[in-house]
Amino acid sequence: MKRQYLGDSKDSFKWDYHDFLTDALDYRQLQVVWMMTPDDPGPDGRTPPERFPARFEIIQFCNYLRKTQDPHRLLELPRRTRARYAVSLYKTDEYLTDHRRASYFAEIERQPERVIFLDPDNGLEPEARFCEKHLCYGDIRGLLKTISPRSVISVFQHHRRRKFEDDFAHIRKRLENAYATAICWQTIMFVNISSSKETIGRVQQANNHYALARPVRVLT
């Protein structure tokens, strides 16, 4: 995640969806694991939030994020949507680097059920070399050993050179014994992962409900 991405159209989908999911599961915490990397001079992050048909309060919130470029403002999200959960931010001001990858995730402890959103620049590691822009499957396996089975991990995944359906099928195989579902729109997908089949069943129901009023697709 880069600060320059805050408040763009992908953010509009991101926060509209995760606000909905956390509330639909009746969880009391959305934990945002930023996986921050430095900004760059590229054009990414310039699409207006209105491009995704999010709720009005989410659009307003994303425009606010675009102005502030401050990830700490995510703490205000539940208040903006009148939701019952709270946001917790993980390592907002620390850049992820490959040589500190293991220690980076080590402080995510076992807590009551919650949505844990992991926000890498690109998504899950490719078949070739990975870098700080990716989340590794080993990172997920480590987290699943420490968090509650009733918790769900949600991972940002940017479109790669294959259809989302094919990419998700490949991701599911690499997750081995974990359970997963996903939801996608245009060039991004959120992959939901848990050690519990029951938990993923509840997430899939929420995803189907979310998709009724939005131009997204649910993958199972």
Secondary structure, DSSP 8 states (H G I E B T S, - for coil): --GGGTTSHHHHHHHHHHHHHHHHTT-SEEEEE--B----SSSTT-S-GGGS---HHHHHHHHHHHHH--GGGGGGHHHHHT-S-EEEEESTT-B--GGGHHHHHTT----SS-EEEE--SSEE--SS---TTEE-HHHHHHHHHHS-TT-EEEEEEE--SS-HHHHHHHHHHHTTT-EEEEEEETTEEEEEEES-HHHHHHHHHHHHHHHTTSS-EEE-
